[in-house]
Each structure stands twice: as C-alpha cells, then as structure tokens.
Amino acid sequence: MNVLPREELKALMMKQEGSCVTLYMPTHRGGAEVQQNPIRLKNLLRQAEEKLLAGGVRAADVEKFMEPAQALLKNTPFWKQHGEGLAVFLSSEHFKHYRLPVDVPELVVVTERFHIKPLLSLYSANGQFYILALSQKGVRFLEGSRFSVNEMALEGVPKSIMDAMKYDVLEKQRLNRPSGSGPSQARGSIEWTAYTKEDTLRYFKQIDRGLHGILKDKKAPLVFAGVDYLFPIYREVNSYPHLVDRAVTGNPESLSVEELRKQAWAIVEPYFQKRQEEARAQYRQSVGTGLASGNILEIVPAAHHGRVGILFAAVGVQQWGSFRPDSGEVTLREKAAPGDEDLIDLAVIQTLLNAGTVYAVKRDEMPETEPLAAVFRY
C-alpha cells in the first residue's frame, strides 16, 4: 500500500501555484462492490471540474488540467489493489494518489492548497513513533503510526556489530581457545554472547550517534526491539530523551515490519493516551487566562503567526471561509465560495509548519463544543 510518507505530507502542506484539487473517497475492498470504486472516483472528478469552471478556469484548460487524474480511471492494475480509502492530489505541477489504511469521508476540495485534515489520524501527535530493531545481523529503523509503518535509511551507521568492530572476533576467540577444543566458529553464526559488553557498547554508541541526526528536536517515542539482555545495555548509551521504558523483546529478524509495528503500537498507545489527556487538561487549565481559545476567529490568525502550541481539531468537519494574513481578518461562510478554504485545515497546517502539536480527534472528544481548540504559546 503506497501510504503517504511524512516528508511528502509536509510538501503537500505548502501553498501551490494555481488551483489545487484534493479528492478523498472510501473504497470497497472486495466483492462485486469493488467495481464501484472507479465509478465513484469518476463522479468526484466531475465535481472537481465543475468547481474549477465555477472558479473561472476555461473549459479547455480544465480538461488538460484533469488529464492525469482521468487516466487513473483506465489504470486497471491500480484498481486491483485496495485500501480503506483513496486520496488524490492534483495541481498544475503535482499529481499524487495514495491508498489509505483508514476510512475517509467522500470529499472534493478545490482551493489554493491541498486539503490534508482527513490524513491527520495517520500522522498527528497521537500516533507517530519510531522503532529501533537490533539483531545479530543488523539494524533497522522504522517510523510508525497506528495504521502504517515505513523503514528509513540510516546513514553513517554500521550494518552489524561485525562492521563496528575493526578487528577479527574469530581470531580473538581462536587465540583464547584451549588447544583441541574443536573447529573455529563460522563468521555468520557468531552470537551476541561472543562479544564483550564493551564491544556491544561501542556498537550501540555508533548507532546512537547515527540516530542523533534523524531524531534531533523530535518528540515521538522510540521503541527498542531486540533480545531482552541488550535493552539495558542500549539504555546506557542512548541520548534520545524519549526512549520508551518497555521494549519489543525477542529476535527482531523473525518479525516483519508490520509485526514490529503492531507490537510497538501496543507499547506506545497508553503513552499517547496519557499525553493527549495531559494536553486536554492543559487546555482546561488555560481557559480564561488568555492562553487558550475555542474561537476559530482567534485561532486561525494565531496559528498563522506561530502562537499555537497545541491544537485539537475535529476530524470530518469543515468550516469554510477565508483568511487575510495582511489584516488578520477571518471570514466564515456556511457553504464554500470560490477561493474559500477549510479554515480548520488551514489552522492545522499552520500549527504543524510552526512546530506545534496537533491532535486529530472525533467531534465528541474535543475539549470544547467547537471544532477547534488551541493552547497558545504566548
């Protein structure tokens, strides 16, 4: 499943040249109903065309603009694979489509930037974590969420403990072995116990230095995966402040990335629940002090200026309108007019771009009755 990578999500947040078309649709995974998937997308593309025409784009230009998305309708191999949902992003210089592991509402948005709020359940602060899987044969580093996982490349990190050692362990064993003790061990079968604690610490220090460049300024929890006696040794050299106290124990070589994600999620889920409740409590304590608000007219300009430290956003809800950065004026409308955007989505984007924390929750889980609630930095 081509789940949207986090780096591409950041690129989608940026303002694009010209019109941006964003489509979301739930998809059927099996049975005769799967034949409805391309039909549903065709109907959504027609709605996008109508919105572009209503916005003043010429019919000939609309037809050319929509060509990449229209070609997807005839892509038979594409429709043979299914997720829970589909997201399509189209601009004059950008065309991406992603199968999603979560159900999404049917939605067509045409504005000056892509609409990302339906994706927040995949990437918001109540879901991102890292996995460091260490085995005899090597090291894997994964970025995961409640629904997805991606393996990340590690630069400047030894591929195995043998690579980290600049001497031959087999030779060291041979010299220390009593005569007549039998043939020497094959290189590929050396166990962790063949290395001293100092050897292992040296290897782990190199891994920790390699992770520092990736995890610098990050706050997501890191889960260690490996045989149980290695975890205390790794904790001795770890410099990342958000290493989780519990680990995925056992040999991670036998686990797929999806199995690692599931076991790590079981460990970090209570952590996310606690952190979200702490943020909710901080909001309640800040109400009436000027450092918290559920008023979208106040939150949108504050997010633009980087004042929002914590934002709760209701998923599945839109508030159409416009925002003028020069004057700070926010205009709300019941229905989207040409040039309008979802102001909830705008507040989310600006909060994330300014290194704030976003919690995407259901409407009845909001700390306010309003669809936005913010804790300000100042």
QUINORKA-V636495 format. One record per backbone hydrogen bond with DSSP energy under -1.0 kcal/mol. NH is the residue of the N-H (numbers start at 1). CO is the residue of the C=O. Records with the same first field share a line. If there is no record, write none. Layout:
NH=CO, CO
This chain:
3=1
9=5
10=6
11=7
12=8
13=9
16=112
20=111
21=90
22=109
23=88
24=107
25=86
27=84
34=31
35=32
36=33
37=34
40=36
41=37
42=38
43=39
44=40
45=41
46=42
47=43
48=44
49=45
50=46
51=47
52=48
53=49
54=50
55=51
56=53
57=52
62=58
63=59
64=60
65=61
66=62
70=66
71=67
73=70
75=72
76=74
79=75
81=78
84=100
85=100
86=25
87=98
88=23
89=96
90=21
91=94
96=89
98=87
100=85
107=24
109=22
111=20
119=116
120=117
122=119
124=120
125=358
129=144
130=221
131=142
132=223
133=140
134=225
135=138
140=133
142=131
143=150
144=129
145=148
150=143
152=141
164=160
165=161
172=168
173=169
174=170
175=171
176=172
181=178
189=186
190=187
194=191
195=192
200=196
201=197
202=198
203=199
204=200
205=201
206=202
207=203
208=204
209=205
210=206
211=207
212=208
215=211
216=212
218=215
222=242
223=130
225=132
226=248
230=227
234=230
235=231
237=234
238=234
243=240
244=222
248=224
254=251
255=252
260=256
261=257
262=258
263=259
264=260
265=261
266=262
268=264
269=265
272=268
273=269
274=270
275=271
276=272
277=273
278=274
279=275
280=276
281=277
282=278
283=279
284=280
285=281
286=282
287=283
289=286
293=374
298=295
299=295
300=296
302=298
303=299
304=300
305=301
306=303
307=302
309=375
310=375
311=357
312=373
313=359
314=371
315=361
321=341
322=331
324=329
328=324
331=322
333=320
340=337
341=321
343=319
346=342
347=343
348=344
349=345
350=346
351=347
352=348
353=349
354=350
355=352
356=351
357=309
359=311
361=313
365=362
366=363
373=312
374=293
375=310
376=291
377=307
